[in-house]
Amino acid sequence: QEIPGLLSLMDLVVHTSYHEGGPRVLPQMLLMGKPVICYATGLAAELIRPGVNGEIVESLDSDSLIAAFRKVVVGYEKYRENCLRGIPQIAEECGEQRMIADTVSLYKKLLGSF
């Protein structure tokens, strides 16, 4: 119950996991209008538009991560404005009903292949 309040205190998120399929923190932060910096894993390519609402770090070295962080911090207002404008799209793409429908569709597809 405390997580939304804690997330709201952040200006951006740097998500450093590189073995995660669908980290919920990415859409959660975008829905709060906060830029995201993350590695190219899971949902990142579907949600993060580099130079617009965050940055995707392709290599797993700290120098690349730091460079992405600096880029977002320097252009923070632009990233933040883009995130705020993108909230309706993220809400549609990552909303509960959409996620349920996508999961049901995947299971039906997988079960139909047996």
N, C-alpha and C positions, 0 to 999 in steps of 0.2 A: 504493500500500500504506500510505502514511502518512495518508491522508485520514480513515479512521475514528478514528484516535487524535487527530487535530487537531479533528475535529468533537466528540469526547467532551469536549474542554476547554471548549467553549462552553456557556453557560447558556441561550442562545436564539439564533435566527438572524433577522437582518433581511435579507430577500432583496429587493433593489431593482431587479431586472430587470422591465421591463414589456413585453417582446417575447419571451416564452419560453413554449412550449406546455406542456411537462411537466418542470419542474425537479425532478430527482431529490433535491435537497437537502431539499425539503419533507417527503416521506415519511421520508427518512433521519433527519431531526431528530426528527420525531414518534415514530418507532420507538425513538429514544433517550430519549423522554420529555421533549423540549425544546420549548418554545413557539416559534411561528413568526409573524413579522410580514412581510407581503408585499403587493404590489400585486395587484389583482383580475385576474390573468392565469392562463391554462392551468388547471392542477390546483387552484389556490387555492380556488375555490368548492366543489370536491368534497372537499377535505381539511381546510380550516381552518374551524372553527366559532367565529366571533367571540365573544369573551367566555368561551370555553371552553378551546380549545387554542392560541389565537393571535388575531391581528387581521388583517383584510384592509383595506387602505387603498384607497379608491375613487378618490380624486383623486391626481394625480401631483405635488402640491406638498409641499415639505419640512415645512411646518407640520403637515400631516395625518400624515405619517410620524413626526414627533417626538411628536405626541399619542398615537399608537398605541404607540410605544415606552414612553412614560411610563406608560400604562395597564397594560401588561404588567409593567413593572418594579415598580410599586406593588402589583399583585396577583399577583406572581410565584408564590408558593406555591400559590395556587389553580390557576393555569394549569398549573403543573408537575404537580400531583396529577391534574388532568384528563387531561393528556397521558399520564401513566403508566397511568391506567385505560383509555385509548383504544388502547393498543398492540395488543391482539388484533384489534380492528377494522381498524386501519391495516395490520397484517400481512396480513390476509385480502384487503383491497382493493388493496394495492400489492405483494403478494408476486410473486415471479418467475413462478410458474405462472399466476397470474391475469393478469399483464401479457401473457404469451405467448398465453394463450387469447383475451384481448380483441383482441390484434393480429391473430391468425389469423382471428377472427370478422370483424373489419373488412375484411381483405383479401378474404375470401370474399364478403362483402356487395358490396364494390366491384367485384370481378371478375364477379359475377353480374349487375351492372347494365349490362354491355356487350352 
